[in-house]
Amino acid sequence: MGRRKRNSKKFSGVNQKICESKILEKLNSDEEEETKKKEEDFSTLENAIDVYQRLKLPLVHSMQHQSDDSDEEEDTVVLNFWPRFVFVSNLCLICMERSEEICESCGMVSYCTVKHKKQGWLKHRELCEVLTEVCTNGGGLSFLPNLTADDYRVYRLKLIEIVECRLKRLLEPWEKEILLYPRVCCSCRYFSKALKYCPTCEIELFCKDHDDKHKEWCQDFQVFRRVLFMQHRNGHVDPEIPDTFQNSPLHLPNNFDLLMAQLYNRSTYYCSMDCYTYCSLSHISTIPLTTLYSMQISCQDWKNIDTFVVHVIGAEFQFECINLHVWEKFFLHFLPNLKHLKLIFIGPELRLPAVPLNLLTAVKICSACKSFGRCVNVSFHPGKFYHNFCRSKQFIKPHLVCLFNPGLYRETGFEGRDTWPETIREFCKTQVPVCVTSYTKHEIPREMIRIKSIIDVETILEPEKNPFASIKPDRNFVSDDAVPLIYKNYYLAIIRGKS
């Protein structure tokens, strides 16, 4: 005699209804949570203060008290430097104020007063004679309007060579900027001592026929102008980073201003932060925040992972490596389950300062992180191509590969050689997500085309504006015909090599 069969269809139907009910309940709960989060984000965003609202604020002063960890002896190194002088044709060569006095000889530099013109003559005299001979009397700038954008770039570099040859010395960076960003109309490149300047940003110059072609970029030039002035007057600033420790993984909002408003909680320091300090904050945080943003998009288990390895390819010490302390505050503190963060910096142009390596790689960790056994481990591989590093004994497989503003599309790379194809094959071979950023919207598609011309990849994130790009502007030379200003990590895409 066989056992009586249960009515499996009946039970199956009941189970299915229970499952559907639970799924629906979960979806409704998720929707409610998402709606609540969006409302909170919108409320915070309304109270956020962006860089443009900070233009007129004076330099903010430190409001941080010494931390509880300050009495602990820990070997770390702080690298302080004074930013170099940056030349702008319509700002005074002495004080960076708006200028009214143009050099009568070369017509390429300017001063705010006759007093500063006399003061700057000794600094400018030797170069002025050559600039007058080559550019003004020699007509070297007279036919700029007739050049194509590419020819204009080549010509400016050639002018630098000619001037250096006449002077029998190399030009300093600010002297090169006189020729790289000359005193010409921003629209037609007409050179004249009688050009008008934009009364709002006080940077861009116009001839009589082109006085309103600049509105799209004027606000950004105001930021550029303010940053240069405050940088010249105050030197390097070290923004106070909010020391918040998250109890649950923090999913980054899609907006830098919103994140900062959340973290600072509209503190006095946050509300008082000037344009220059806020730009500097975005500049030092763009590397860890862009990495974390890429991790959250491309790594499914990002909330629970306890060890995370990042390879940074083509690293330069002054950008990717000089602010390692920020990784604890803007990465480790946002992921409470993460115990070990390993950062590996590789690049042929990575040059380390003459400081003991153990001090360079030391990242100071707060007492809370120490008590949980958390750490940021750093290693440098200077003067090395990534494809060579991958074949070495030091190679550790990454969870994420990052290339910040690499210029993969340029076929004249390090020392005039195109070494990118080998590197592209190697990072795609890892079959992990690869984050690629660019200075401009126009560059990122070219980066993707270059990668796809060499190896087959899947696109995890199509090119988009990076919400955690640096908001500190710089002038654009490489594609100045398209956009006059550039930003580190401005656009972002994520790919992965196919198996």
Phi, psi and omega per residue, in radians:
M1 nan 2.260 3.137
G2 -1.510 2.691 3.087
R3 -1.238 2.480 3.124
R4 -1.182 2.324 3.118
K5 -1.359 2.397 3.055
R6 -1.271 2.796 3.088
N7 -1.363 1.469 -3.052
S8 -1.082 -0.587 -3.116
K9 -1.143 -0.689 -3.134
K10 -1.113 -0.831 -3.130
F11 -1.161 -0.654 3.125
S12 -1.068 -0.728 3.136
G13 -1.132 -0.708 3.121
V14 -1.115 -0.815 3.131
N15 -1.037 -0.719 -3.126
Q16 -1.096 -0.716 3.138
K17 -1.144 -0.687 3.114
I18 -1.091 -0.793 3.129
C19 -1.063 -0.799 -3.137
E20 -1.071 -0.690 3.131
S21 -1.104 -0.753 -3.141
K22 -1.155 -0.720 3.124
I23 -1.099 -0.768 -3.141
L24 -1.099 -0.726 3.105
E25 -1.061 -0.747 3.136
K26 -1.138 -0.765 3.139
L27 -1.081 -0.761 3.121
N28 -1.089 -0.717 3.119
S29 -1.102 -0.763 3.126
D30 -1.101 -0.723 3.141
E31 -1.114 -0.753 3.114
E32 -1.079 -0.742 3.132
E33 -1.119 -0.734 3.140
E34 -1.145 -0.742 3.114
T35 -1.086 -0.761 3.121
K36 -1.079 -0.746 -3.135
K37 -1.112 -0.739 3.133
K38 -1.097 -0.706 3.115
E39 -1.113 -0.739 3.106
E40 -1.114 -0.764 3.128
D41 -1.073 -0.748 -3.123
F42 -1.118 -0.726 3.116
S43 -1.097 -0.748 3.126
T44 -1.165 -0.707 -3.123
L45 -1.101 -0.629 3.104
E46 -1.072 -0.539 -3.122
N47 -1.653 -0.068 -3.134
A48 -1.239 2.588 3.137
I49 -1.995 1.982 -3.098
D50 -1.494 3.115 -3.030
V51 -1.146 -0.558 -3.106
Y52 -1.205 -0.580 3.117
Q53 -1.281 -0.180 -3.091
R54 -1.763 0.050 -3.015
L55 -1.015 -0.633 -3.042
K56 -1.708 0.027 -3.119
L57 -1.329 2.465 3.077
P58 -1.283 2.937 -3.121
L59 -1.013 2.213 3.136
V60 -1.330 2.531 3.114
H61 -1.815 2.681 -3.098
S62 -1.033 2.380 3.096
M63 -2.123 0.135 -3.096
Q64 -1.432 2.392 2.996
H65 -1.566 2.789 3.087
Q66 -1.039 2.409 -3.122
S67 -1.349 2.893 3.110
D68 -1.132 -0.330 -3.112
D69 -1.480 -0.091 -2.982
S70 -1.119 -0.423 -3.115
D71 -1.469 -0.152 3.122
E72 -1.421 2.266 3.126
E73 -1.399 2.187 -3.137
E74 -2.544 2.265 -3.109
D75 -1.377 1.847 3.029
T76 -2.364 2.891 3.139
V77 -2.163 2.403 3.070
V78 -1.965 2.087 -3.108
L79 -1.726 1.825 3.114
N80 -1.773 2.511 3.110
F81 -2.640 2.717 3.071
W82 -1.705 2.173 -3.117
P83 -1.028 2.526 -3.133
R84 -1.229 2.803 3.080
F85 -1.205 2.353 3.111
V86 -1.966 2.185 -3.114
F87 -1.494 2.330 2.989
V88 -2.306 2.238 -2.943
S89 -1.058 -0.478 -3.097
N90 -1.805 0.188 3.077
L91 -2.011 2.565 -3.046
C92 -1.016 2.325 -3.125
L93 -1.141 -0.299 -3.118
I94 -1.722 -0.840 -2.960
C95 -2.131 -0.064 3.129
M96 1.225 0.248 3.020
E97 -1.388 2.888 3.081
R98 -1.026 2.414 -3.027
S99 -1.878 2.568 3.095
E100 -2.123 -0.409 -3.070
E101 -1.717 1.998 3.134
I102 -1.675 2.470 3.075
C103 -1.047 2.139 -3.077
E104 -1.160 -0.466 -3.059
S105 -1.406 -1.159 -3.054
C106 -1.535 -0.478 -3.128
G107 1.210 0.282 -3.029
M108 -1.951 -0.255 3.075
V109 -2.164 2.829 -3.054
S110 -2.530 2.892 -3.071
Y111 -2.435 2.734 -3.128
C112 -1.366 -0.540 -3.107
T113 -2.497 2.884 3.059
V114 -1.078 -0.642 3.131
K115 -1.025 -0.807 -3.140
H116 -1.258 -0.489 3.063
K117 -1.116 -0.775 3.102
K118 -1.139 -0.701 -3.136
Q119 -1.140 -0.606 -3.086
G120 -1.501 -0.124 -3.055
W121 -1.078 -0.742 -3.140
L122 -1.079 -0.662 3.139
K123 -1.222 -0.550 -2.966
H124 -1.796 -0.308 -2.917
R125 -0.979 -0.920 -3.069
E126 -1.029 -0.830 -3.130
L127 -1.204 -0.634 -3.108
C128 -1.005 -0.750 -3.124
E129 -1.033 -0.741 -3.128
V130 -1.282 -0.723 3.106
L131 -1.064 -0.710 3.120
T132 -1.103 -0.756 -3.120
E133 -1.164 -0.794 -3.027
V134 -1.477 -0.815 -2.959
C135 -1.663 -0.661 -3.041
T136 -1.633 -1.189 3.141
N137 -1.166 -0.620 -3.131
G138 -1.367 -0.097 3.101
G139 1.253 0.395 -3.084
G140 -1.117 -0.364 -3.137
L141 -1.901 0.024 -3.017
S142 -1.255 -0.484 -3.083
F143 -1.868 0.330 3.107
L144 -1.007 -0.680 -3.132
P145 -1.041 -0.382 -3.079
N146 -1.544 -0.121 -3.079
L147 -1.485 2.597 2.977
T148 -1.259 2.924 -3.123
A149 -1.032 -0.762 -3.140
D150 -1.176 -0.740 3.132
D151 -1.131 -0.617 3.111
Y152 -1.093 -0.709 3.105
R153 -1.145 -0.795 3.138
V154 -1.091 -0.719 -3.098
Y155 -1.113 -0.714 3.130
R156 -1.107 -0.693 3.100
L157 -1.160 -0.638 3.109
K158 -1.168 -0.672 3.095
L159 -1.052 -0.690 3.104
I160 -1.061 -0.767 3.116
E161 -1.053 -0.779 -3.119
I162 -1.102 -0.803 -3.122
V163 -1.122 -0.735 3.118
E164 -1.106 -0.651 3.116
C165 -1.127 -0.740 3.138
R166 -1.192 -0.661 -3.124
L167 -1.375 -0.345 -3.068
K168 1.063 0.658 3.036
R169 -2.797 2.840 3.063
L170 -1.372 2.524 3.086
L171 -1.360 2.548 3.012
E172 -1.268 2.758 -3.110
P173 -0.895 -0.759 -3.122
W174 -1.185 -0.535 3.109
E175 -1.228 -0.664 3.076
K176 -1.076 -0.613 -3.113
E177 -1.144 -0.396 3.057
I178 -1.069 -0.613 -3.122
L179 -1.649 -0.549 3.130
L180 -1.241 -0.620 -3.127
Y181 -2.243 1.216 -2.986
P182 -1.261 2.958 -3.105
R183 -1.413 1.359 -3.107
V184 -2.319 2.851 3.080
C185 -1.053 2.276 -3.076
C186 -1.213 -0.217 -3.127
S187 -1.730 -0.854 -3.030
C188 -1.996 -0.077 3.125
R189 1.227 0.349 3.097
Y190 -1.191 2.271 -3.127
F191 -1.720 2.201 3.140
S192 -2.825 2.612 3.058
K193 -1.359 -0.161 -3.061
A194 -1.794 0.324 3.131
L195 -1.160 2.581 3.081
K196 -1.658 2.633 3.088
Y197 -1.893 2.720 3.080
C198 -1.157 2.152 -3.086
P199 -1.234 -0.249 -3.108
T200 -1.560 -0.966 -3.125
C201 -1.567 -0.397 3.116
E202 1.090 0.395 -3.122
I203 -1.999 -0.991 -3.033
E204 -1.303 2.522 -3.103
L205 -2.013 2.623 -3.103
F206 -2.402 2.609 2.923
C207 -1.508 3.107 -3.058
K208 -1.151 -0.329 -3.102
D209 -1.626 -0.194 -3.035
H210 -2.360 1.306 -3.078
D211 -1.905 0.043 3.140
D212 -2.408 0.540 -3.108
K213 -1.651 0.243 -2.849
H214 -2.164 0.035 -2.992
K215 -1.052 -0.635 -3.096
E216 -1.006 -0.618 -3.043
W217 -1.852 -0.009 -3.007
C218 -1.043 -0.757 -3.107
Q219 -1.115 -0.679 3.121
D220 -1.207 -0.606 3.062
F221 -1.187 -0.523 3.050
Q222 -1.100 -0.717 3.090
V223 -1.125 -0.802 3.126
F224 -0.995 -0.810 -3.141
R225 -1.067 -0.806 -3.105
R226 -1.170 -0.715 3.121
V227 -1.072 -0.813 -3.137
L228 -1.082 -0.748 -3.118
F229 -1.118 -0.823 -3.100
M230 -1.240 -0.571 3.087
Q231 -1.155 -0.755 3.131
H232 -1.123 -0.665 -3.076
R233 -1.421 -0.626 -2.981
N234 -1.979 -0.167 -3.102
G235 1.298 -2.721 -3.107
H236 -1.218 2.407 3.036
V237 -2.000 2.580 -3.123
D238 -2.070 1.654 -3.066
P239 -1.069 2.550 3.036
E240 -1.344 2.172 -3.090
I241 -1.686 2.279 -3.123
P242 -1.095 2.276 -3.074
D243 -1.736 1.286 -3.126
T244 -1.819 2.374 3.139
F245 -1.976 2.039 -3.065
Q246 -1.460 2.359 3.084
N247 -1.398 -0.467 3.053
S248 -2.265 2.715 -3.075
P249 -0.945 2.326 -3.130
L250 -1.602 2.020 3.038
H251 -1.440 2.068 -3.056
L252 -1.089 2.351 2.979
P253 -1.222 2.894 -3.065
N254 -1.564 0.727 -3.008
N255 -2.885 2.169 -3.129
F256 -1.129 -0.780 -3.124
D257 -1.060 -0.698 3.130
L258 -1.138 -0.770 3.130
L259 -1.062 -0.790 -3.125
M260 -1.130 -0.687 3.109
A261 -1.086 -0.679 3.114
Q262 -1.159 -0.817 -3.037
L263 -1.225 -0.727 -3.125
Y264 -1.415 -0.314 3.112
N265 0.948 0.721 3.123
R266 0.877 0.762 3.080
S267 -1.169 2.918 3.107
T268 -1.028 -0.721 -3.141
Y269 -1.093 -0.779 3.141
Y270 -1.048 -0.817 -3.102
C271 -1.206 -0.418 -3.108
S272 -1.663 -0.094 -3.040
M273 -1.131 2.178 -3.116
D274 -1.374 2.968 -3.124
C275 -0.979 -0.810 -3.096
Y276 -1.124 -0.805 -3.131
T277 -1.160 -0.682 3.140
Y278 -1.166 -0.706 3.059
C279 -1.089 -0.744 3.129
S280 -1.121 -0.653 3.086
L281 -1.059 -0.807 3.127
S282 -1.145 -0.591 -3.097
H283 -1.188 -0.736 -3.120
I284 -1.410 -0.324 -3.112
S285 -1.686 -0.205 -3.042
T286 -1.100 -0.559 -3.135
I287 -1.195 -1.007 3.131
P288 -1.129 -0.654 -3.104
L289 -1.239 -0.673 3.073
T290 -1.140 -0.667 3.094
T291 -1.116 -0.807 3.141
L292 -1.138 -0.725 3.102
Y293 -1.048 -0.747 3.119
S294 -1.169 -0.693 3.100
M295 -1.048 -0.795 -3.081
Q296 -1.199 -0.472 3.099
I297 -1.386 -0.669 -2.917
S298 -1.888 -0.280 -3.101
C299 -1.917 1.931 -2.998
Q300 -1.042 -0.677 -3.039
D301 -1.726 0.541 -3.013
W302 -1.071 -0.458 -3.112
K303 -1.268 -0.491 -2.987
N304 -1.911 -0.202 -3.061
I305 -1.075 2.409 -3.108
D306 -1.836 -0.269 3.076
T307 -2.332 2.314 -3.102
F308 -2.410 2.196 -3.106
V309 -1.952 2.209 3.140
V310 -2.069 2.255 2.989
H311 -1.769 2.186 3.058
V312 -1.897 1.926 -3.046
I313 -1.634 2.468 3.119
G314 1.212 0.557 -3.071
A315 -1.198 2.542 2.987
E316 -2.111 2.330 -3.006
F317 -1.012 -0.735 -3.043
Q318 -1.171 -0.332 -3.134
F319 -1.917 -1.090 -3.043
E320 -1.340 -0.448 -2.912
C321 -1.973 -0.159 -2.968
I322 -1.460 -0.257 -3.108
N323 -2.149 0.913 -3.056
L324 -1.118 -0.451 -3.128
H325 -1.081 -0.386 -3.089
V326 -1.213 -0.442 -3.117
W327 -1.059 -0.605 3.131
E328 -1.155 -0.829 -3.055
K329 -1.281 -0.644 -3.033
F330 -1.888 0.267 3.078
F331 -2.521 -1.136 -3.086
L332 -1.044 -0.758 -3.095
H333 -1.209 -0.297 3.142
F334 -1.550 -0.227 -3.063
L335 -2.190 1.491 -3.035
P336 -1.094 -0.374 3.134
N337 -1.495 -0.201 -3.124
L338 -1.405 2.146 -3.128
K339 -1.736 -0.747 -3.009
H340 -2.201 2.033 3.031
L341 -1.901 2.091 -3.126
K342 -1.978 2.102 -3.129
L343 -1.924 2.169 -3.133
I344 -2.104 2.036 -3.097
F345 -1.840 2.194 -3.088
I346 -2.302 2.482 3.043
G347 3.011 2.495 3.117
P348 -1.164 -0.406 3.132
E349 -1.779 0.207 3.075
L350 -1.395 1.950 -3.136
R351 -2.099 2.142 -3.081
L352 -1.595 2.488 3.078
P353 -1.191 2.840 -3.092
A354 -1.363 1.228 3.140
V355 -2.304 2.478 3.109
P356 -0.877 2.342 -3.035
L357 -1.026 -0.641 -3.122
N358 -1.130 -0.457 3.074
L359 -1.391 -0.663 3.131
L360 -1.124 -0.631 -3.067
T361 -1.576 -0.075 -3.108
A362 -1.363 2.143 3.071
V363 -1.968 2.028 -3.094
K364 -1.161 2.259 -3.092
I365 -1.985 2.450 -3.137
C366 -1.236 2.864 -3.085
S367 -1.110 -0.579 3.125
A368 -1.116 -0.788 3.112
C369 -1.120 -0.718 3.128
K370 -1.052 -0.742 -3.102
S371 -1.121 -0.439 3.101
F372 -1.675 0.108 3.102
G373 1.208 0.576 -3.109
R374 -1.676 2.649 -3.128
C375 -2.714 2.736 2.972
V376 -1.988 2.003 -3.107
N377 -1.823 2.222 -3.047
V378 -2.102 2.409 2.981
S379 -2.403 2.490 -3.138
F380 -1.964 2.494 3.049
H381 -2.293 1.316 -3.044
P382 -1.248 2.613 3.073
G383 1.135 0.416 -3.047
K384 -2.202 2.373 3.034
F385 -1.337 2.601 -3.093
Y386 -1.104 -0.684 -3.109
H387 -1.138 -0.506 3.049
N388 -1.314 -0.679 3.100
F389 -1.058 -0.700 -3.114
C390 -1.079 -0.451 -3.117
R391 -1.675 0.077 -3.103
S392 -1.668 2.953 3.138
K393 -1.262 -0.314 -3.126
Q394 -1.378 -0.133 -3.060
F395 -1.128 2.276 3.001
I396 -2.200 2.263 -3.094
K397 -1.092 2.289 -3.115
P398 -1.499 2.873 2.923
H399 -1.648 -0.435 -3.131
L400 -2.621 2.405 3.057
V401 -1.947 2.374 -3.132
C402 -2.170 2.341 2.996
L403 -2.194 1.891 -3.080
F404 -1.677 1.999 3.123
N405 0.901 0.909 -2.982
P406 -1.361 -0.496 -3.051
G407 1.187 0.820 -3.129
L408 -1.063 -0.519 -3.060
Y409 -1.276 -0.296 -3.125
R410 -1.372 2.232 -3.076
E411 -1.596 -0.035 3.002
T412 -2.012 1.566 -3.077
G413 -1.669 -2.286 -3.077
F414 -1.067 2.171 -3.123
E415 0.960 0.583 3.067
G416 1.333 0.087 -3.119
R417 -1.821 2.644 3.067
D418 -1.687 1.682 -3.112
T419 -1.797 0.027 -3.062
W420 -1.152 -0.681 -3.090
P421 -0.904 -0.786 3.127
E422 -1.107 -0.749 -3.139
T423 -1.135 -0.728 3.127
I424 -1.053 -0.769 3.109
R425 -1.061 -0.728 -3.083
E426 -1.195 -0.780 -3.108
F427 -1.263 -0.438 3.059
C428 -1.321 -0.510 3.104
K429 -1.078 -0.499 -3.128
T430 -1.157 -0.389 -3.129
Q431 0.982 0.599 3.021
V432 -1.984 2.851 3.111
P433 -1.037 2.449 3.130
V434 -2.154 2.058 3.119
C435 -1.624 2.206 3.117
V436 -2.167 2.280 3.102
T437 -2.078 2.934 3.102
S438 -2.551 2.847 -3.140
Y439 -1.278 -0.500 -3.042
T440 -2.421 2.867 3.084
K441 -1.116 -0.535 -3.051
H442 -1.331 -0.419 -3.079
E443 -1.413 -0.630 -2.973
I444 -1.075 -0.672 3.073
P445 -1.103 -0.597 3.127
R446 -1.184 -0.608 3.073
E447 -1.104 -0.769 -3.124
M448 -1.163 -0.706 3.111
I449 -1.068 -0.729 -3.135
R450 -1.089 -0.815 -3.136
I451 -1.066 -0.822 -3.067
K452 -1.229 -0.343 3.082
S453 -1.328 -0.259 -3.064
I454 -1.854 -0.629 -3.059
I455 -2.667 2.712 -3.117
D456 -1.422 2.215 -3.118
V457 -2.354 2.784 2.961
E458 -1.795 2.538 3.140
T459 -1.682 2.065 3.109
I460 -1.496 -0.732 3.101
L461 -2.341 2.065 3.063
E462 -1.124 2.683 -3.134
P463 -0.907 2.267 3.113
E464 -2.560 2.828 3.062
K465 -1.162 2.263 -3.087
N466 -1.359 2.058 -3.136
P467 -1.147 -0.238 -3.124
F468 -2.063 0.540 3.015
A469 -1.171 2.755 2.973
S470 -1.159 2.447 3.080
I471 -1.817 0.223 3.093
K472 -1.527 1.949 -3.027
P473 -1.382 2.685 3.000
D474 -2.460 2.770 -3.139
R475 -1.298 2.591 -3.115
N476 -1.773 2.195 3.045
F477 -1.828 -0.707 -3.001
V478 -1.112 -0.654 -3.135
S479 -2.412 0.803 -3.055
D480 -1.169 -0.270 3.071
D481 -1.265 -0.412 -3.132
A482 -1.647 -0.861 3.129
V483 -2.441 2.317 -3.070
P484 -1.395 -0.382 -3.102
L485 -2.169 2.615 3.115
I486 -2.206 2.801 3.132
Y487 -2.407 2.417 3.102
K488 -1.093 2.360 3.076
N489 1.030 0.604 -3.026
Y490 -1.136 -0.787 3.100
Y491 -2.042 2.691 -2.993
L492 -2.443 2.484 2.977
A493 -2.509 2.686 3.115
I494 -2.266 2.249 3.124
I495 -2.255 3.003 3.038
R496 -2.594 2.405 3.109
G497 -1.161 2.439 3.118
K498 -1.426 2.617 -3.124
S499 -1.348 nan nan
